[in-house]
Amino acid sequence: MAEKNKRKDKKIEKRIKKETRFSNLNDEQKEIIRFGIIVVVIIIFVGIVYGISRLVVKDNEETMTKDVTPGEVNYEIVSVGTILNRPQDNYYVVVYDSTKNEAIYYSTLIEKYKDKDDSLKIYLCDLNNKLNLEYYAGEGKSNKNAKKIEDLAFDDFTLLKISKGKIVKYLETVEDMKKEWDL
């Protein structure tokens, strides 16, 4: 029993010491101490959140770098706006709609022509590309006499021969393309 009383006395003494430690402080000083405690708690909390987020982000960075592959630029694909300003003096531009079934056939003919020794450079212009949609006139509404980019209007398929930045041939059938390329 004596031991229990000693323990109780020690607890009471501790409580009295705590109460007297802050009892001689005025209200402003107590508020400053509370504010300091709150700031310390917030800093600790932010530190923990930051540490956890760094672990999560680090894991994401590792998986992202594994999945990234460098892009490739295809210099053979052009938009209507750049048809007349290619670096070669003489070249062809195949203007077509890639959503049409014939697009595969065009690519076969293009590859056959490229295999020839005296072939000119060929650029592809897809009318299905959003940059080219305004130049897609549709069947029978093309403008064969266009001399400027603004005047161009294409059917589903057109082969242009460009010489020194000017359109010198405007062919709209695959048969004409075969004749032009001797296929």
Buried (B, 14 or more C-beta within 10 A) or exposed (E): EEEEEEEEEEEEEEEEEEEEEEEEEEEEEEEEEEEEEEEEEEEEEEEEEEEEEEEEEEEEEEEEEEEEEEEEEEEEEBBBBBBBEBEEEEBBBBBBBEEBEEBEEBBEBBEEBEEEEEEBBBBBBBBEBEBBEEBBBEEEEBBEEBEEBEEBBBBBBBBBBBEEEEBEEBBBEBEBBBEBBEE
